[in-house]
Amino acid sequence: MNLAAWHYFLALERDLIRTLDYVELHPDNADAFSNEYAKLLLLVGSEVDVVAKQLCRTVPGGDNANNILGYQQALTAAFPGIYSVDINISRYSMSFKPWQAWEEESNSPTWWKAYNEVKHERNSNYRVANQGNVATAFCGLLVLLMYHFRKYELQPYPQLLERGFPDSLVVGGNHDLPGLNYTHEGAFAAWEQS
């Protein structure tokens, strides 16, 4: 299995971590916007598109998914409850449900809308290139990667999530990814779609 997408995620994470030297990851800073956040939102959003398309190709009925609503339809059918995955970044006492909007049919996450607004009209939508949207998009990408590489032990672990990754990655710890059955023999080992 080619883990290039995982290593690219880790490179994006390093870029996100560098921003934390200047703006602490905190709910009070969610609206802080910058050129760096614009760059990261575009990179992460683009990678979400790539990974979502790849993941859709692995599930029944996902071959023709080519946009966020197509991804939603294919992935929520294949992985019921994907919208409920809650990523915990314990170092900052924050958690994110990046796909929560998918609980409703034909609904896109706010951070995805922000990504498209920045991609198509950056000048008038610069303020949505903010820490909150970038952090949530980053967690959205992680969720997709967790499902995509569900049969593999992903290493190295993400630095932001190093405390308990992956055992307590989902808030509360030791939770299964919705829509999957697995035998825990190590991180992501022996996962099988239910």
Secondary structure as UniProt FT lines:
FT   HELIX           4..19
FT   TURN            20..22
FT   HELIX           27..29
FT   TURN            30..31
FT   HELIX           35..56
FT   TURN            57..58
FT   TURN            60..61
FT   TURN            63..64
FT   HELIX           68..78
FT   TURN            80..81
FT   HELIX           82..84
FT   STRAND          87..89
FT   HELIX           90..92
FT   STRAND          94..96
FT   TURN            98..99
FT   HELIX           100..103
FT   TURN            105..106
FT   HELIX           110..121
FT   TURN            122..124
FT   HELIX           126..128
FT   HELIX           131..148
FT   TURN            149..151
FT   TURN            160..161
FT   TURN            163..168
FT   TURN            171..172
FT   TURN            178..179
FT   STRAND          180..182
FT   TURN            187..190
FT   STRAND          191..193
//
